[in-house]
Amino acid sequence: MSNISRRDALRVGGLSVFGAAFLAACGKQSGVVQSANILSEGVVPPTTALPAGIVTDVVLLRTAASLEYNAIDTYNAVLEGGLLTGDFAKLTDAVKRFRDDHQAHADAVNQLVVASGGKAHTCANARIDTLYIQPALALITAKDNPDLSKDVVALAHALENLATQTYQGVVASLVAPSLRADAIRIAQDEARHAVVLAQVLNGGYASVGPTTNEATGKPNIASVPAAYGSLSTVTLQAGAPSAEGVKTSLTLETPSLNGLIYDFVDCQ
């Protein structure tokens, strides 16, 4: 129970009423616009609503092209930053080849975009870059990471698998049959890249299909993380290990509706 007396309560109540009246009067005198929720001043500037995002063959192809540029930018960062050292330096020529392959894929996909009446998209998918690639590169290039080059290869492997699975999704969603054939041919190249990188990280039969590390219970690096035709997340473990020897785990997903490159999305 409170020790406030009835007289004190009346006095407090009177002050509250007086204060409310005073604030209300100030509000009216100062031209404050009153609302049912909160007082506000000024005028809200007008906003322009984005156009409706309609998923078409062109949108799906532009999205696929954007992922090609994600790979191109990542491989360029690896080459320009000298991130392949020691025995991994032998992969430099392969990385250049993979980058050039992705550029060829981007050019081919954009030709399909233009032929389908759309506008070519010649830059990376900003959402994929922000959510996955930049955080991964920050972990990988941290000074306390003893596995810099190995983690670089793991990131490349994850991106190749992500591209492969993106094309799988595109193939199933494209309306034009001829476009499906073109998309699946590019997906095969992405899968071949993943196979090469898997052999580097986990050589022999262990990289042929999904397996589990008996010591850690984690999935081993494999050429294809799941049965072809199904879409699943791609897990990347990178960065300095914790005291328990566990690296940070990142989960990569194929572009969702808010990551598609719609007709109104342009390169900045």
C-alpha positions as a Markdown table, in Angstrom:
| # | Residue | x | y | z |
|---|---|---|---|---|
| 1 | Met | 0.0 | 0.0 | 0.0 |
| 2 | Ser | 1.2 | 3.6 | -0.7 |
| 3 | Asn | 1.5 | 6.1 | 2.1 |
| 4 | Ile | 0.1 | 9.0 | 0.1 |
| 5 | Ser | -2.9 | 10.5 | 1.9 |
| 6 | Arg | -6.2 | 11.5 | 0.4 |
| 7 | Arg | -5.2 | 15.1 | 0.5 |
| 8 | Asp | -1.8 | 14.4 | -1.2 |
| 9 | Ala | -3.6 | 12.4 | -3.9 |
| 10 | Leu | -6.0 | 15.3 | -4.6 |
| 11 | Arg | -3.0 | 17.6 | -4.8 |
| 12 | Val | -1.2 | 15.4 | -7.2 |
| 13 | Gly | -4.3 | 14.9 | -9.2 |
| 14 | Gly | -4.8 | 18.6 | -9.4 |
| 15 | Leu | -1.3 | 19.2 | -10.7 |
| 16 | Ser | -1.8 | 16.5 | -13.3 |
| 17 | Val | -5.0 | 18.1 | -14.5 |
| 18 | Phe | -3.3 | 21.5 | -14.5 |
| 19 | Gly | -0.3 | 20.1 | -16.4 |
| 20 | Ala | -2.5 | 18.4 | -19.0 |
| 21 | Ala | -4.4 | 21.6 | -19.6 |
| 22 | Phe | -1.2 | 23.7 | -19.8 |
| 23 | Leu | 0.2 | 21.3 | -22.5 |
| 24 | Ala | -3.0 | 21.3 | -24.4 |
| 25 | Ala | -3.1 | 25.1 | -24.4 |
| 26 | Cys | 0.6 | 25.3 | -25.6 |
| 27 | Gly | -0.2 | 22.8 | -28.3 |
| 28 | Lys | -3.1 | 24.9 | -29.6 |
| 29 | Gln | -1.1 | 28.2 | -29.4 |
| 30 | Ser | 2.0 | 26.8 | -31.2 |
| 31 | Gly | 0.1 | 25.4 | -34.1 |
| 32 | Val | 0.9 | 21.8 | -33.3 |
| 33 | Val | -1.0 | 19.4 | -35.4 |
| 34 | Gln | -2.8 | 17.0 | -33.0 |
| 35 | Ser | -3.5 | 13.4 | -33.8 |
| 36 | Ala | -5.0 | 10.5 | -31.9 |
| 37 | Asn | -1.5 | 8.9 | -31.4 |
| 38 | Ile | 1.3 | 11.5 | -31.1 |
| 39 | Leu | 1.9 | 15.2 | -31.6 |
| 40 | Ser | 3.8 | 16.0 | -34.8 |
| 41 | Glu | 5.0 | 19.1 | -36.5 |
| 42 | Gly | 5.7 | 19.9 | -40.2 |
| 43 | Val | 4.6 | 18.3 | -43.4 |
| 44 | Val | 5.4 | 14.7 | -44.4 |
| 45 | Pro | 7.1 | 14.8 | -47.8 |
| 46 | Pro | 5.3 | 12.9 | -50.5 |
| 47 | Thr | 6.7 | 9.4 | -51.3 |
| 48 | Thr | 6.7 | 7.5 | -54.6 |
| 49 | Ala | 5.5 | 3.9 | -54.4 |
| 50 | Leu | 7.6 | 1.3 | -56.2 |
| 51 | Pro | 6.0 | -0.3 | -59.2 |
| 52 | Ala | 4.4 | -3.7 | -58.7 |
| 53 | Gly | 6.9 | -6.5 | -58.8 |
| 54 | Ile | 5.7 | -9.0 | -61.4 |
| 55 | Val | 7.9 | -12.1 | -61.8 |
| 56 | Thr | 8.4 | -12.8 | -65.5 |
| 57 | Asp | 10.9 | -14.7 | -67.5 |
| 58 | Val | 12.9 | -11.5 | -68.0 |
| 59 | Val | 12.9 | -10.9 | -64.2 |
| 60 | Leu | 14.2 | -14.4 | -63.5 |
| 61 | Leu | 16.9 | -14.1 | -66.2 |
| 62 | Arg | 18.0 | -10.6 | -64.9 |
| 63 | Thr | 18.3 | -12.2 | -61.4 |
| 64 | Ala | 20.4 | -15.0 | -62.8 |
| 65 | Ala | 22.7 | -12.4 | -64.5 |
| 66 | Ser | 23.0 | -10.5 | -61.2 |
| 67 | Leu | 24.4 | -13.7 | -59.5 |
| 68 | Glu | 27.0 | -14.1 | -62.3 |
| 69 | Tyr | 28.3 | -10.6 | -61.4 |
| 70 | Asn | 28.3 | -11.5 | -57.7 |
| 71 | Ala | 30.7 | -14.3 | -58.6 |
| 72 | Ile | 32.8 | -12.1 | -60.9 |
| 73 | Asp | 33.2 | -9.4 | -58.2 |
| 74 | Thr | 34.1 | -12.0 | -55.6 |
| 75 | Tyr | 36.7 | -13.7 | -57.9 |
| 76 | Asn | 38.2 | -10.2 | -58.7 |
| 77 | Ala | 38.4 | -9.4 | -55.0 |
| 78 | Val | 40.3 | -12.7 | -54.4 |
| 79 | Leu | 42.7 | -12.0 | -57.3 |
| 80 | Glu | 43.3 | -8.3 | -56.6 |
| 81 | Gly | 43.7 | -9.0 | -52.8 |
| 82 | Gly | 46.2 | -11.8 | -53.3 |
| 83 | Leu | 44.0 | -14.0 | -51.1 |
| 84 | Leu | 45.3 | -17.3 | -52.5 |
| 85 | Thr | 48.6 | -18.0 | -50.8 |
| 86 | Gly | 50.9 | -21.1 | -50.3 |
| 87 | Asp | 49.6 | -24.2 | -52.0 |
| 88 | Phe | 46.3 | -22.5 | -52.8 |
| 89 | Ala | 48.2 | -20.0 | -55.1 |
| 90 | Lys | 48.1 | -22.8 | -57.7 |
| 91 | Leu | 44.4 | -22.1 | -58.1 |
| 92 | Thr | 45.0 | -18.6 | -59.4 |
| 93 | Asp | 44.6 | -19.7 | -63.1 |
| 94 | Ala | 41.5 | -21.7 | -62.3 |
| 95 | Val | 40.0 | -18.7 | -60.5 |
| 96 | Lys | 40.7 | -16.5 | -63.5 |
| 97 | Arg | 39.0 | -19.1 | -65.7 |
| 98 | Phe | 36.0 | -19.3 | -63.5 |
| 99 | Arg | 35.7 | -15.5 | -63.4 |
| 100 | Asp | 35.8 | -15.5 | -67.2 |
| 101 | Asp | 33.2 | -18.2 | -67.4 |
| 102 | His | 30.9 | -16.2 | -65.3 |
| 103 | Gln | 31.4 | -13.2 | -67.5 |
| 104 | Ala | 30.5 | -15.3 | -70.5 |
| 105 | His | 27.4 | -16.6 | -68.7 |
| 106 | Ala | 26.4 | -13.0 | -67.8 |
| 107 | Asp | 26.8 | -11.9 | -71.4 |
| 108 | Ala | 24.8 | -14.9 | -72.6 |
| 109 | Val | 22.0 | -14.4 | -70.1 |
| 110 | Asn | 21.7 | -10.7 | -70.9 |
| 111 | Gln | 21.4 | -11.5 | -74.6 |
| 112 | Leu | 18.4 | -13.6 | -73.7 |
| 113 | Val | 17.0 | -10.8 | -71.6 |
| 114 | Val | 17.3 | -8.3 | -74.4 |
| 115 | Ala | 15.9 | -10.8 | -76.9 |
| 116 | Ser | 12.9 | -11.3 | -74.6 |
| 117 | Gly | 12.3 | -7.5 | -74.5 |
| 118 | Gly | 14.0 | -6.7 | -71.3 |
| 119 | Lys | 17.0 | -4.5 | -70.2 |
| 120 | Ala | 20.3 | -6.1 | -69.6 |
| 121 | His | 21.5 | -6.2 | -65.9 |
| 122 | Thr | 25.3 | -5.8 | -65.6 |
| 123 | Cys | 26.0 | -5.6 | -61.9 |
| 124 | Ala | 25.8 | -7.8 | -58.8 |
| 125 | Asn | 22.8 | -8.6 | -56.8 |
| 126 | Ala | 23.0 | -6.1 | -53.9 |
| 127 | Arg | 21.0 | -8.2 | -51.5 |
| 128 | Ile | 23.1 | -11.3 | -52.0 |
| 129 | Asp | 26.3 | -9.2 | -51.6 |
| 130 | Thr | 25.1 | -7.5 | -48.4 |
| 131 | Leu | 23.6 | -10.6 | -46.7 |
| 132 | Tyr | 26.2 | -13.2 | -47.7 |
| 133 | Ile | 29.4 | -12.2 | -49.6 |
| 134 | Gln | 30.5 | -9.1 | -47.6 |
| 135 | Pro | 30.0 | -10.7 | -44.2 |
| 136 | Ala | 31.9 | -13.8 | -45.4 |
| 137 | Leu | 34.8 | -11.8 | -46.8 |
| 138 | Ala | 35.0 | -9.9 | -43.5 |
| 139 | Leu | 35.3 | -13.1 | -41.6 |
| 140 | Ile | 37.7 | -14.6 | -44.0 |
| 141 | Thr | 40.1 | -11.6 | -44.2 |
| 142 | Ala | 40.2 | -11.0 | -40.5 |
| 143 | Lys | 43.7 | -10.9 | -39.1 |
| 144 | Asp | 43.1 | -13.8 | -36.6 |
| 145 | Asn | 41.9 | -16.2 | -39.3 |
| 146 | Pro | 44.6 | -18.9 | -39.9 |
| 147 | Asp | 42.7 | -20.4 | -42.9 |
| 148 | Leu | 42.5 | -17.4 | -45.2 |
| 149 | Ser | 43.0 | -19.2 | -48.5 |
| 150 | Lys | 41.1 | -22.3 | -47.6 |
| 151 | Asp | 38.1 | -20.2 | -46.6 |
| 152 | Val | 38.3 | -18.3 | -49.8 |
| 153 | Val | 37.9 | -21.5 | -51.7 |
| 154 | Ala | 35.0 | -22.5 | -49.4 |
| 155 | Leu | 33.3 | -19.2 | -50.2 |
| 156 | Ala | 33.8 | -19.8 | -54.0 |
| 157 | His | 32.4 | -23.3 | -53.6 |
| 158 | Ala | 29.4 | -21.9 | -51.8 |
| 159 | Leu | 28.7 | -19.3 | -54.5 |
| 160 | Glu | 29.0 | -21.9 | -57.3 |
| 161 | Asn | 26.5 | -24.1 | -55.5 |
| 162 | Leu | 24.2 | -21.1 | -54.9 |
| 163 | Ala | 24.4 | -20.2 | -58.6 |
| 164 | Thr | 23.7 | -23.8 | -59.6 |
| 165 | Gln | 20.6 | -24.0 | -57.4 |
| 166 | Thr | 19.4 | -20.6 | -58.6 |
| 167 | Tyr | 19.4 | -21.8 | -62.1 |
| 168 | Gln | 17.6 | -24.9 | -61.0 |
| 169 | Gly | 14.8 | -22.7 | -59.6 |
| 170 | Val | 14.9 | -20.6 | -62.8 |
| 171 | Val | 14.5 | -23.6 | -65.0 |
| 172 | Ala | 11.4 | -24.7 | -63.2 |
| 173 | Ser | 9.8 | -21.3 | -63.3 |
| 174 | Leu | 10.6 | -20.1 | -66.9 |
| 175 | Val | 7.6 | -20.1 | -69.2 |
| 176 | Ala | 9.5 | -20.3 | -72.5 |
| 177 | Pro | 10.8 | -23.9 | -73.1 |
| 178 | Ser | 13.8 | -22.6 | -75.1 |
| 179 | Leu | 14.9 | -20.4 | -72.2 |
| 180 | Arg | 14.9 | -23.5 | -69.9 |
| 181 | Ala | 17.4 | -25.3 | -72.1 |
| 182 | Asp | 19.7 | -22.3 | -72.1 |
| 183 | Ala | 19.5 | -21.9 | -68.3 |
| 184 | Ile | 20.2 | -25.6 | -67.6 |
| 185 | Arg | 23.3 | -25.5 | -69.8 |
| 186 | Ile | 24.7 | -22.6 | -67.7 |
| 187 | Ala | 23.8 | -24.5 | -64.5 |
| 188 | Gln | 25.9 | -27.4 | -65.6 |
| 189 | Asp | 29.0 | -25.1 | -65.9 |
| 190 | Glu | 28.4 | -23.8 | -62.4 |
| 191 | Ala | 28.1 | -27.3 | -61.1 |
| 192 | Arg | 31.4 | -28.2 | -62.7 |
| 193 | His | 33.1 | -25.3 | -61.0 |
| 194 | Ala | 31.7 | -26.6 | -57.7 |
| 195 | Val | 33.1 | -30.1 | -58.4 |
| 196 | Val | 36.6 | -28.7 | -58.9 |
| 197 | Leu | 36.5 | -26.6 | -55.8 |
| 198 | Ala | 35.1 | -29.5 | -53.8 |
| 199 | Gln | 38.0 | -31.7 | -54.9 |
| 200 | Val | 40.4 | -29.0 | -53.6 |
| 201 | Leu | 38.8 | -28.8 | -50.2 |
| 202 | Asn | 37.9 | -32.5 | -49.7 |
| 203 | Gly | 39.6 | -34.7 | -52.3 |
| 204 | Gly | 38.6 | -38.1 | -53.5 |
| 205 | Tyr | 35.2 | -39.8 | -53.3 |
| 206 | Ala | 34.3 | -37.9 | -50.1 |
| 207 | Ser | 33.5 | -34.8 | -52.3 |
| 208 | Val | 31.3 | -36.6 | -54.8 |
| 209 | Gly | 28.1 | -36.4 | -52.8 |
| 210 | Pro | 26.7 | -35.4 | -49.5 |
| 211 | Thr | 28.6 | -36.8 | -46.5 |
| 212 | Thr | 29.0 | -35.9 | -42.8 |
| 213 | Asn | 32.1 | -35.4 | -40.9 |
| 214 | Glu | 32.0 | -38.0 | -38.1 |
| 215 | Ala | 34.1 | -35.9 | -35.7 |
| 216 | Thr | 32.1 | -32.7 | -36.0 |
| 217 | Gly | 28.7 | -33.9 | -37.3 |
| 218 | Lys | 28.9 | -31.1 | -39.9 |
| 219 | Pro | 28.4 | -31.7 | -43.7 |
| 220 | Asn | 31.5 | -32.3 | -45.7 |
| 221 | Ile | 32.3 | -30.1 | -48.6 |
| 222 | Ala | 30.7 | -31.8 | -51.6 |
| 223 | Ser | 30.3 | -31.1 | -55.3 |
| 224 | Val | 26.5 | -31.1 | -55.0 |
| 225 | Pro | 25.0 | -30.4 | -51.5 |
| 226 | Ala | 21.7 | -32.1 | -52.3 |
| 227 | Ala | 20.1 | -34.2 | -54.9 |
| 228 | Tyr | 19.8 | -32.4 | -58.2 |
| 229 | Gly | 16.4 | -30.9 | -58.7 |
| 230 | Ser | 15.8 | -29.9 | -55.0 |
| 231 | Leu | 16.6 | -26.5 | -53.6 |
| 232 | Ser | 18.3 | -26.2 | -50.2 |
| 233 | Thr | 20.3 | -23.7 | -48.3 |
| 234 | Val | 24.1 | -23.7 | -48.8 |
| 235 | Thr | 26.1 | -23.6 | -45.6 |
| 236 | Leu | 29.5 | -21.9 | -45.4 |
| 237 | Gln | 31.8 | -22.1 | -42.4 |
| 238 | Ala | 34.5 | -19.4 | -42.4 |
| 239 | Gly | 36.6 | -17.2 | -40.2 |
| 240 | Ala | 38.7 | -17.8 | -37.2 |
| 241 | Pro | 37.6 | -20.8 | -35.1 |
| 242 | Ser | 36.2 | -20.4 | -31.6 |
| 243 | Ala | 37.8 | -21.8 | -28.5 |
| 244 | Glu | 36.0 | -25.0 | -29.3 |
| 245 | Gly | 37.4 | -25.0 | -32.8 |
| 246 | Val | 34.1 | -24.1 | -34.5 |
| 247 | Lys | 34.0 | -21.5 | -37.3 |
| 248 | Thr | 31.2 | -19.1 | -37.9 |
| 249 | Ser | 28.4 | -20.7 | -40.0 |
| 250 | Leu | 26.7 | -18.7 | -42.7 |
| 251 | Thr | 23.6 | -19.9 | -44.5 |
| 252 | Leu | 23.2 | -18.8 | -48.1 |
| 253 | Glu | 19.8 | -19.0 | -49.8 |
| 254 | Thr | 18.8 | -18.5 | -53.4 |
| 255 | Pro | 17.2 | -15.1 | -54.2 |
| 256 | Ser | 13.7 | -14.7 | -52.8 |
| 257 | Leu | 11.0 | -12.3 | -54.0 |
| 258 | Asn | 12.6 | -9.2 | -52.4 |
| 259 | Gly | 16.0 | -10.2 | -54.0 |
| 260 | Leu | 14.8 | -10.6 | -57.6 |
| 261 | Ile | 15.9 | -8.1 | -60.2 |
| 262 | Tyr | 12.6 | -6.7 | -61.3 |
| 263 | Asp | 12.2 | -4.5 | -64.4 |
| 264 | Phe | 12.5 | -1.3 | -62.3 |
| 265 | Val | 15.7 | -2.3 | -60.6 |
| 266 | Asp | 18.8 | -0.7 | -62.1 |
| 267 | Cys | 22.5 | -0.8 | -61.4 |
| 268 | Gln | 23.6 | 2.0 | -59.1 |
